[in-house]
Amino acid sequence: MYPITRHSSRLALRELTIDDVDAVHAIYGSPEATEHMSFTPRSREQVDVIVARWIASASATPREEYALAATERKTGEPIGCVRLAHDPHQPNAATFGFALRPDTWGVGYGREVVRLICDLAFTDLDLHRLWAARSPHNTASERTLLAAGLTEEGRIRAHVHVRGAWRDSITYSILREEWSAS
């Protein structure tokens, strides 16, 4: 399925382009934005490679990964990115993650992005289950995922090795019937 577009009253999701490298680097290169992520800040060159890989994955058949830019609908300015990846062991399930520029935090954009990716997953991709994980210290992500309708499932102990230490992850999910009822 290509190209993907989705929108809410304030935001839109669209396919990434090579012109989005600086916008993605504003997130992936930021110590503040990556504080709770599974990696440390990335260089501009590393982000260039990541975005190029994401763009290439959009033309794969079958498409297993959807990496999209989150933009302000009125201006078209990229404010974040989201990635949904099919679970190779469960064809009707996928995992997702999202990240926003720190200067856009606190106004509900995260919840809107999550709801847009859920709509894509259940409406267009006909998935049964969607899940995400967060750092135990990322309470803003906890509030966002719960507000978007996901349910906390549990803890994966010592799940991610980052910044020289093992870190747990807290998992969340939503099922199609829960999404339909919301």
N, C-alpha and C positions, 0 to 999 in steps of 0.2 A: 504494500500500500504506500503510494507516494504521489504527490506530496501530502504531508499532514498539515492541517490547519485546524485550530480550535480557538474559540474565544469566549470570554466572559465580558461583563460590562466594562471592566478596566484593563484586562490583559488579553494577550493572544499567544498561542503557541504556534510556531512555524518551524520549518526545516532550517537547520543551521547552514550558513554559507561561510566561505573563507573570510568574508568581511567581518565575521563575528569573533575572530581570534582575540582581538583586543578586549572585547566585552567579556569573553570567557576568562581571559587572563586577569581581568579586574576582580574576578572571584577566585579562580584557582591559584592566582599568585598572591593573594591577600592572606597574611597571617591571621587576621581576624575572621575572615570567611572560612578558612580551612581549619580553624582551631579544633573543631569536633569531627572533622572528616577523617577518612581512613588513609590520608596521605598528607604530607607536608606541602607548603607552598611550591608551586611549579613555576619554572622559568617560562618566558615568552616562547622560546623555542620548543619546550616540552608541550605547551598548550597548542602550538601550531600543529604538532604531530597528532595530538589527541583529536583536535577538531577535524583534521584531514581524515583520520580513521573513521570518525563518526559520519562524516559526509559520505565516505566510500560505503559505509555499512548501509546507508539508505537505499542503495541500488542493489543490494544483495537479494537473491531469490532462493529460498524464502527470506523475507526480512525478519531478522531475529532481534534487532535493536532499533530503538527510536530515540535518538538524541535530538532534542528540540530547543530552540531559543524561546525564552519567555520574554515578551516585549510589552511595553505599555501600549495599549491599543490606540490611544490618541496620537502619540508621537512616533510609534514604531521603534522606540529606543529599547535595546536589549537590557533587561535588568536581571536576568538569570538564565539558568538552563535546567533541563530535566532529562533524565535518561530512563527509559523503560527497556528491560531486556527479558526476553522469553526465558523461562526455566527449561533447560534442555531435557530434564527428567519428567517434567509435567507440562505437556504441550498447551494446556489451557490455563497456565499460570505464568506470572511474570513478577519481577522485582523492579522497583523504581527508586530513584533518588533525585533530589533537587537541590539547587543552591541559588541563592540570591545575593546580589551586591549588598554589602552591609548598609549602604546609605538608603536602601529601600526596605529595611527591616522594620517591623512594628506597625505596619499599616494593613495587614491582612493579605498581602500578596501571596505568602506561602500557602495559605489555605486555598486561595483561588487556583494556584498552580496545581496543587494536589487534586482538587476537584476536577480540573480540566484533564489531568492525566488519567484519573479514574473514568471519566466519561469516554475518553479515547479507548481505554482498556476494555470497558464493558459494552460500549455501543458499537465501536468500529472494529475492534479486534476480537470481539465475542469471547473474552476470557471469562473464566470462572472465579479466579482468585488473583489478587494483587497484594504484594507485601513490600514492606520497607523496613529498614533498620536505622537506629540512631545511636549516638554515643550516650551513655548514661548521664553525662553532664550537660547534654544539650536539651535543657528544659523547654526552650522555645520550640524546638522541633517536636517535642512531646505534645505541647499544646496545639501546634499546627495539625499534626496527624490526627489527634483526637477530635479536634474541631471539624476536620474534613470527613469524619465518619469512620475512621479506622479503629480497630480494637487492638489493645495491647495483648500480645500473645505470650511473651516471656523474654528470657535472657539467654543469649549465646555467650557462654563464658570463654574468656581469652580468645575472642573471635578475630581481632585485628591487631597486628603488630605495627605500631606507629610511634614515632618519637622515642624509640628505644625501649618500649614497654608493650606488654600485651594489654589490650583493652576489651572489655565486654561490649556487646551490642544488645540493645533492647529492640525486639521485633514487633511489628504491627501488621495487620492484614485487614482486608475487606473482601467480601464475597459478592458476586453479582447480585444475588437476591437482597443483600443488605443495601447495595447501591440503589437498586430499583425501588426499594422501600423508602429511600431518603428524599 
